[in-house]
Structure formats: C-alpha cells, structure tokens
Amino acid sequence: MLFSWIDQSPRRVLALISAACVAMLAFGLYLQYGQGLEPCPMCIVQRYALIGVAVFTGLAGSRAGLVWRVLWSLLALVTAGFGAFVAARQSWLQWYPPEVATCGRDFYGIVENYALSRAIPMIFRGSGDCTVVDWRFLGGSIANWSFICFTFFALLLITLLVRAAMGRRA
C-alpha cells in the first residue's frame, strides 16, 4: 500500500511534518530578509498556520499515549486545513486579481487598528500585494506551493488518524 510506511513509525512521520514546517518557515524568512520579499497579510497568516502545524505535530510526535497523539494530530489537521484555505484564497487572488488593486494596510496595521470582526474579513479579502507574484519555482508561486504542502500535511494527518481509528499502530 502507498502509505504502508506510516504504520512503521507514525511518530517519525509527525516529526518529519514538524521539521518540514520549520524548514518552510526558515525559507520564508530567507526570502524576506535575504531576498527582500515583503510578506503580504495572507502570507503572514500562512506562517502562523505553519507554526501551528509544526507545534501540534511536534507535540503529537513527542507524546507516547495514543489519545494525546490523536488530539494533537486533530489540531494539526484543522490548522493545516486552515492554512490550505488561506493559500488557496491567495492563489485565487493571484490568478484572478481584483480589478482595483490597492496596497492596503499591512497585517499588523489591520490587527492593531480594527476590531477582530473587521480585521479578519480584511485579511481574507487580500490586498494589492496579495496578488503580486514575486517568486516562482517550477511555475508555482509561494501561495501555490504553500497550498500543496498544507494539503500534503493534511493527507498525511488524515491517514494517521484513520489508522489510529482502525486500531492499527498509530
């Protein structure tokens, strides 16, 4: 079976997901500080989702009890799904930019100056810089690759959770 290696060491899989998230965060910081690419509000939200997935999978991999591992894996799955949603929304904005593109406020300006009920829709609406593609790899933007990675993490987590629910060694 394609995912049979997950049965061998689910804790290792969780640790690898956590390490991949940390590597993605490090690469994002390299692009920001080494290459001068400024992250848009949606990029910052994706970074927070990466931090969440890294922490939750790290905790899941470090816990010996199945109940704790399942709980932390569920939280990681929800966070990965949220990250995939944000990345998909940003990819959509990049493929179909709004007719009026404004630079808007940065992430911290939005959060500091508006109530949470107003800030969240503003973040997901995107801004002029959310539609700009400054970097590509194999034809995909950062948001495209972020969506692929979050989706892959979610699929691995679903597989681990299904195996645990089936009573297998997870």
N, C-alpha and C positions, 0 to 999 in steps of 0.2 A: 504494500500500500504506500501511497505517496508520502503520507505523514507518519509512517511507522516509526521513524527515528524519534518522534516526540514521546512515544511510550518509553523509550530507553532512559531519557533524562529530562523530565519536564522542568526541573529546577534550572538546568543548564539553558533550556530554551528561554525561560523567563530572564535569566541573567544576560543572555545574548540580546534580547529585545531591549533591556535596560541599557546595555552598552551601546547598542545601535542608536538609541535616542540621545545618549550623551555625545556620541560622535556627530550626530546631526546638529545638535546644539553647538558643538565646537566649530563645525563647518560654517554654521550661520554667523557665529561671532567672527570667524576668519573673514567671511565675505563682508561683514560690517566694518570691522576695524582694519583688516588687511587690504581689502579691495575698495573700501569707501562706499559700499552699497548701503543706503539707509533703509531699514525695515519699515514697512507700512503698518497701520494698525492691525490688519489681518495677519501679517507675518508675526507680529508680537503675540497675538492670541495663539497662533500655532506653536510658538515657542513655549508658551505656558502649557499647552496640551502635551508637548514633548516632555516637559519637566514632569507633568503629572504621570504620564505613561512610564517614564523612567523610574520615578519613585515607587509607584504602585507595583510594577513588575519586580523591582528590586526587593521590595518588602515581601511580595509573594514568593520569590525565589529563596528568600532567607528564612522563611517560616517552615518548620517541619510538619506542622499539622495541616491536614487536608482542608479543614474548614477555613483556616486562615488563608491558605493559598487560594482557595476558591473565592473568598471575599475580596482579597486584594486583586485577583485576576479580573473579577467582575468590574471593580472600579477602574482598572486599567482599560478594560474593553469599552466602557462608557466614555472614558476620556479619549481613547483612540477614535471612537465614532464621532465625537465632537470635533476632534482635530481634522478628521477626514471631511466632515461637513464644511468647516471653515475653509479648508484647502480647495474643496470643490467649488465653493462660492467664489473664492478668489480666482480660480481658473476660469469660471464662467465670466467674471468681470473682465478678465484678460482677453478672452475670445470675443466677447460682445461688450465692448466698453460703452458706458453711457454716453449719450450724445453731448452732454455738458459735463466735462471732466474738470472738477475743481480739486485743488490740492488738499483743502480741508485742514483740520487740526490733526496733530499727531495723537497717538494713543494716550499719552499721559495728559495732554491738554483736554481731551474728551472726558477722561475719567475724573480729572480734578475739577472741571468746570460744570459738569452736568450731573444730574441725578442718574442713578443706575438705570432707571426705567427709560431715560432718554439716551444714555450713553451706549447701551447695548445695540439698539437699532442703528445708531450712527456708525458703529464699528462694522456691522454686517452690511451696511449699505455700501461700504467701501468709499474710497476717495480716488482722486486722480492718481495718486501714487500706488494705489492697489491694482490699477490696471496696467501699469508700466512693467514691461519685462526687461530687466537689466541684465539677466544672466540666463544662459541656456546650456543644457547638456543633453546630447542626443535628441535635440529638437524639443525638449520639455523644459518648461520654466521651473522655478523653485516651487511654486504652488503645485504644479503638476506632479513633480517628484514627491513632494510632501504628501499629496493625496495617495499616491501609490504606496508609500511607506506606511502611512497610517492604516490603509486598507489591509496591507500585508500583516501588520501587527494585529489588527482586529481578527483576521482569519486565523492566525496562529493562536490567539487567545480563545477564540470560539472552539477551535479544535481541542485545546487543552481542557476547556470547561466541559465539552461534550464527553471527552474521555473520562474525566473525573465523575461526571454524572452516570456514566455507564459502569462505574465501579472498577475501571481499569486503573492501573498505576499512574496517577496524575498528580 
